[in-house]
């Protein structure tokens, strides 16, 4: 992150007044992604916009303008220092902490405390969409059921991976690789060994995967001291990616904490039905408790996504559930994505065929277009700047 003094002060004032990023963005008629960019991305707004921010936060504009001026001077000084550095110094500079294109990876967990809401389906489609758009993507399967692993790798390749005794996310929590038939002893884990390269659909894919397996459930039996291991492991390779997607298990456990420690954002898919509101308060409480215990860690729910995974959800019961979820979201200050996952049997077929929705046989064009709008919206709310699309897409 590039946190300026101006961004730090705006964030402090906003939090002090109980205003969410979404609310401030609405007052300024800007996107939440842009406000987040001001607070933690180094963006310096225009003097006119700073005046509007001052009004929204009820603070003297001169104070924020002064911080903006100082932040710009620091930024210019750093730029001049880089451009006019002595010849040859670039050879001895340390490796940049920034990823491809000068960006730090955005880490997003797809989570809901209720199962069957389409977390894995949405995580898979967002990963494919980001891959097609030219992002370098890493998908992390944090569910012992391993559905994301099988959907991306295909059942045959996934089974071959396990039979070859190749490491999975399990080894990240164990911090070692157990002896294989050809090895004589356990050995220390190299995180890059766990990454399955080119797990995406396209020939020139840059979508990688950290697969899971059923044995991950053992971690739940002895969780002590393991909650930060995933975050530590990902920190070693985060600069290689633009986006890291974590598909979480539908339970409050060590795996949930591990996802929180590794993530900056949470996307919560919601199936609009009678039981929809059960997992949402649990998720709210879970994140609040995590923040109270780890006040130095920034994590927030970037958005809720309604997933109409059955025709039933479009009826009166589904509409009532949408209203109940909307009421909870309003009370919590959560953003609800304008675009929704429309009902289509093609989503299940997409997972079976191991293809993105747009390349799934007989997928309706309106459903594909709706998903594209949703993925673009998700990229926007997490501040993921879209590069040029791959030619192969």
N, C-alpha and C positions, 0 to 999 in steps of 0.2 A: 504494500500500500504506500501511496505518497500522501502523507497526512500533513497539511499545511497548518500554520497557527490559525488562519482564518477558518479552515474546515473544522479544526478541533473546537474552536470557540462556538461556531454555529451548532455543532453537535451538542455541546454542553448546554447551551441556552435552550435548544429544542427539548432535550431530555428534562431539563429543569422545569420547563413549562408544561410537561406532559403531552407534547405534540409528537406524533409519529412522523416518520419520513413521508408516508403517504399523505398525511394531512398537510404537511408543509408544502409538498409538491402541488397539492390541489390549490392551496392559497396563492401559490406563485404561478399557477397554470403551466407547470412544468411536469415532466415525468419523474417518477420516483427514482429511476436510474440516474437522472441528471443530478438530483439532490444528493444522492449517495456519492456521486462523482465529486461533488463539491466537498463533502465531509471527509471522504477517505481516498479520493482519486486524484487530488491535486488540482482540480478545476478551479479557476479564479473567475467568478462571474463579473459581468459588466457593472460599472458604478450604479447604473439605473436599477439593475436587478438587486444589487446589494441594498439599495434603498428600500425595495419591496420586502426583502428579507428582514430588514431592520423593523419595518412596520409590523410584519407578521410575528416577530419575536419580541416586539415592544422593547427595543433597545436603541440607543443613540447610534445613528448611522455613521457618525464620525469614528466611533470605535471600530466598527467592522471595516470601514474604508481604510483606516490606518493599518489594520492587520492585513488587508488585501495588498496594500502597497508594500508592506514588509515581505509578504509571501512572494510577490512578483520579483522584488529585488533579489531575494534568495535564489529564486528559480533562474533569473537571468545570470546571476553570478555563477551558478553551477554550469549553465550552458556555456558561458564564456570560458570557464575553466576547462571544460571538456574540449572545446573547439581550438583553444590556444595552448593546449598542453604541450610540453616539450616533445620533440620528435622522438619516437621510440618508446615512449612511456606506455603506449597501448599494449606492448608486448608483456609488460609486467603487471598490468592491472589484474585485479582479482576477477573471477568469473562473476558475471552479473546475476543477481538474484531474480531477474525478470525472465519470463518464459518466451516462447516464440512471438515475434512481433513486438517485444518489449512489454509484455503483459504477464502478470502473475496469474496462475491458474485460478479460476473461479471454482469453488468446491460446493456442490449442491447435493443435499440428501433428499431423496424421495421417501417420505415416511408418513404413516398413519398408524395409530394404535389399533385400528380395526383392519382385519384382513379382507381380501376380496374386493378391494376398491380400485384396482388397476395400477398399483405402484410400478410393478415390473413392466407392464405394457407401456406405460407412459415413459419410464426411464429408458426403455429400449428405443422407442420412437424418437425421443429427444436426442439420444446419442447418435442415432443414424442421421437425423436432421443436421446436427452440428457437424458431423463428419462430412456430409454432402456440402455444407456451406464453407468448408475449408478450415474448420477448427481442428486442432490436434486434441483428441478426446481420449480420456481414460474412464472406463466404466468399472466400478467396484461392486462385486456381488457380496453383500453382507447378510444374506439370508441362507440358512442351512438347506433350504429346499432347492437352491441353486437354479431357479427358473431363468434368471437373466443369463447365467452362464450357458445353459442349454439353448436358449433362444438365439444368442449371438454366435456360439460355436457350432451349433447343430448337435443333436444327440450323439451321432457317431463320433465326431471329433472330440466331444466332451468325454465320452467313455474311454476313448483311446488315451486322452490326457491323464485320466485317473489311473488307468492300468499301467501307464508308463511311470507311475509314482512321481509325477511332476508336482512341484509345490503349488499350493493354493493360498487363499486368504487365511486359512487355518495356521499356516506356518508364520504369518505375520504376528499372530497372537502368541504362538509358542516361542518365537524368536530363534528357531533352529529348524533345520531340515532333517527329518529322521533318516536312518540308514535305508537305502534302497538295496535291491538284490546285488547290485554291482559295487556297493560301498561297504566299508568296514565299520564305520562309526557315524554318529550324527555330526553335523557341521553347522557353522554359523550361517544365517540366512543373508543372502544378497537380495534386496528387494526387487532388483531387475529380473531375477530368476522367476519371480512369481507372475510377472506380466506376460500375458499371451499377446504377442504382437499381431497387428493386422487382423483383428477379429471382426472387422466390419464387412459390409456387403460388396463394396465396389473394389475393382481391381487395384486402384491406387488409394485404397483406404488408409487413413491414419488413426483409426479407432482401435485402441488397445483394451485389454480386459484383465482384471484380476479376478479369477474365477473362485467359486466357493465349492463346498462339498458338505455332505451331511454331518461329518465329524466336527464341523464348526460348533454344533450344539454342545460339545464337550466343554467349550469355553464358558458356557453358562454355569457349569457345575463348580468351577474354580476360577471366579472372575478377579480375584484380588490382584491389583497392580497392573491389570491389562488394558484399562480403559484408554490410555494414551498411546498405545503401541501402534495403532493404525495411523494416527496423526503423525507420529514420528517417522514412520515408514514412508508415508506419502510426501512428507516434507523433503525427502531425499530426491524425489523425482518430479515434484510439482512444477519445477521450472521447465520441464519438457512438454508441458501441456497447457492448452488454453482453458479447458473445461474438464473437471473431474466430477463424475456422477456416481453417487453411492445409492444403491438400491437396498433399503433396510428391511429387516424382519418386522412383522407387525406385533411387537411386544416391547414392554419396558424392561430393559435388561442391560447387561454390560455392552451388548452390541449397539444399543441406542446411545449410550454414553460415548462409545467409540466413534459413532457417526457424528455426534455433536462436537467432540473435540477436533474432528477432522474437517468440519464444515464451517462455512460462513453463512450459507443460506439453506432454507428448508422449503421444499415444495410439497404440499399435502394434497394428494388426489382424494376426492370425496365422491362416493357413489350416492346420488340423491335418492335415498330410500328411508324407510322408517328407522333403521338402526344407524343412520348416517351420523347423528349427533353424539353417539357413544364415544367414538375414538377421539373426537375433536377436543372436548374438555380435558381428556387425559393427556393429549399432546400439549395443550396449553400449560397445564400444570407441570408436565415433565420439563418443558423448556424453561419455565420460570424458575423451577428448583435448580436446574443446571446453571442458570445465570446467577442465581444467588450464591451458589457455591463457587462459581468461577467468574467473578465480575470482570476479570481481565480478558475474557474471551467474548468476541463479538459474534453473535449468531441471532438470526431473525427469520421469521416465516416470510419468505418473499411473496408467496401467493398460494391461494387455494384453487384447485382445478376441479370442476364438476365433471365426472366421468359417467356418461350415460351408457354404461356397458350392457344395458338390457332395454328393450322397448318399454318395459314396465315403468321406467323412471320418468317418462314423458307425461304420465297421467297425473291425476289430482294428488295422489300420495307423494309422487316425486316433487311436484311443485311445492307442497307443504314442507317437505324436507329441505328444499332449497331455501325457503323462507326462514326455517329454523337455523340452518347453517349461517345464512346471511346475518341473522340477528346476533349470533355468537361472534361472527367475524367483525361486525360493527362495534360490539362491546370491547373486543380485544384490539381493535385497530388494525386488523388484518386485511390485506388486499385480496379480492376475488378476481381471478382472471376473467376478462370479458369474453374470451373465447373458451369453448368447452369441448370435451371429447364427445363427439356425436356417436350415437349408437350405430354400430356396423359389425356384421359378422366377419368382416375383413381383418379386424384386429387380431382375432384368434388365428385366422389363416396366415396372417403375417408372421406370427411367432412360429407356427408350424413350418412354414416355408423358409424361415430364416431370412426374410427380406424386409426392407422398409415398406411402410404402407403404400407408398406411391409406386412400388414395383411389385406389389402383390396382385395376383391374378384376379381380375374382375372387381377390383376395388373401385368404388364410385368416385368420380372426379370431385364431387362436392364434398365428400368426406375427406378426401386427400387435401383439398384446398383448405378445409376447416382446420385440419391438423397442422398444416403449414403456418396458418395464421396464429395458432396457439403456440407453436414452438418459437416463432418470431417474437411473440409477446413475452415468453419466458426469457429469451435472450435479452430482451430490453429491460425487464425488471431486475435482472441480476447484473446489468451493465456489461454484457458481453458484446463487444463491437464486432459486427459481421464483416468478414473479409470477402473477397470475391469467391463465388462458388466454383467448385471443382469442375473441370471440363467433363469428367467421367460421369457426373451426376445428371 
